[in-house]
């Protein structure tokens, strides 16, 4: 799960990002409302934590533009504006939850889990992903085939999960770069190619009938070899 934190207090945004990463989420940060809106509209995020008072474009305006365009991404508004009128404004603008600063860490994490669960995005650690003769375990990062298994790195896991959830559907290199490496990464196509080669070796080791097919100049998809 990839979460975007739009917060102009850089120390706070870094703290939240570190907290989320320790919980197994992928977290990106930005510190300007207009930049945040651009990031959100890329479509690579599963949840947004949004401050109300931001340079460039305030959080309420970001929300209004998102909801006005039909974007339904879950948004947790995190702000020092705790008056009832501010909370009402945030919720009316389209926030799914409104949490005031200072906040309790456990409450923040509970809100994140709640919003991801409501949107159907949350992957529970006991919900393995199956595809052909493969099984991918989110809790242990183990990729298994019959009685063989290998442990994946974080990037390998993220790539494999995306391919398995889009079985037989072409996933472009651009989609892989955005979803796995992030909006601000300087990773390029060859980074994807390197990790795809890692995964292919592991599929060979597992003796799996599932193969990663290259769609020239486009991307990749998973197929079962007859």
HELIX and SHEET records of a PDB file:
HELIX    1   1 UNK A   10  UNK A   22  1                                  13    
HELIX    2   2 UNK A   33  UNK A   40  1                                   8    
HELIX    3   3 UNK A   59  UNK A   68  1                                  10    
HELIX    4   4 UNK A   84  UNK A   93  1                                  10    
HELIX    5   5 UNK A  105  UNK A  119  1                                  15    
HELIX    6   6 UNK A  154  UNK A  165  1                                  12    
HELIX    7   7 UNK A  173  UNK A  176  1                                   4    
HELIX    8   8 UNK A  177  UNK A  181  3                                   5    
HELIX    9   9 UNK A  189  UNK A  206  1                                  18    
SHEET    1   A 5 UNK A  26  UNK A  30  0                                        
SHEET    2   A 5 UNK A   2  UNK A   6  1                                        
SHEET    3   A 5 UNK A  47  UNK A  50  1                                        
SHEET    4   A 5 UNK A  74  UNK A  79  1                                        
SHEET    5   A 5 UNK A  97  UNK A 100  1                                        
SHEET    1   B 4 UNK A 129  UNK A 131  0                                        
SHEET    2   B 4 UNK A 134  UNK A 137 -1                                        
SHEET    3   B 4 UNK A 142  UNK A 145 -1                                        
SHEET    4   B 4 UNK A 148  UNK A 151 -1                                        
SHEET    1   C 3 UNK A 171  UNK A 172  0                                        
SHEET    2   C 3 UNK A 219  UNK A 224 -1                                        
SHEET    3   C 3 UNK A 210  UNK A 215 -1                                        
END                                                                             
